[in-house]
């Protein structure tokens, strides 16, 4: 029997699944009606689909509700009230929080929250952090620029909510952040896997600090990239910092929907606050069994300013066959978000998940943490190049690394690659999400 002091909310996190399903249906009905009654966009969208709140009587009826896509949001946000448009479901003067998506793939999407929504966002993060062993005696350092991206804003408020002391890393550069972590004896940090590895590298090479020995970090919460659920990347981070690394996946538009607990068995979906459906990418069929990948359709139950009802996230996930020993009844997904329906592209006719490449690269000790994947077209044929860095002192071991890479990449991804070894430190470094997968092929449409 699991220790009862591991749950932020012992009732909801261990609710028997049949009761959880009843709760989810009630909460779905409530947010669906809220969106229908208060958002001009949803009213018209559902009107066109011929569906209204009274039609959702059973769990299966939820599947009749049409899905929302990000591209739709961009169009909605050209309308009044500025800048959120007709999805806004509260008077605009009630909005207290502004955030936006990064906009690297087009116009940014704006995210409005009321203070009530924002308190709920902090609550979702309190679940995550408590499950990962954060307690009120922790001093949490957040090495994040505190700008318009939502990133660790919610983590900041969530940590405060459960009583931690939060040290904002703000505009400091990487070296200053490491020194501050040392100075205040921080016990926990949150960042992307890329930045966690990058900070450790800077500490060692520029400051002569070994984070595993010289710093007091005991737990690290990663988000924003899949690394926390890739065993080889996770191992690198844990060894570099001498700390436990826990994954979390969330997004601006729908929130902090999943978390790994200290048992590290996969990501729990916070099913008290979110409905996660997995759909077959080609047929749209609902996938409830473990071991079959599909795209996630997600509903956020309690965030009201900009309701997220059956949002087509394009994130590729799969249910885990395992139950977690922690005693939570929230279902697990396996391997985190393995890619996105729009970037799991076919290369040489093979479906390629970029996470498989990362898993291989990070398993080879001669290789540095950074890498880049470049897909181009030579004539009619796809060509794939993998750029890597050798750890200093490993230059003589290039052939050994090359041999393992070729074999492992063939096994894990079914593809052959041009391998390029670059000087250590020459590939780009990132503070938030890394852009390692570059598809340079001309678009066919
Ligand atoms: Zn668990």
Boltz pocket constraint, residues with backbone or C-beta under 6 A from the ligand:
constraints:
  - pocket:
      binder: B
      contacts: [[A, 260], [A, 261], [A, 262], [A, 263], [A, 264], [A, 265], [A, 268], [A, 324], [A, 325], [A, 326], [A, 327], [A, 328]]
      max_distance: 6.0
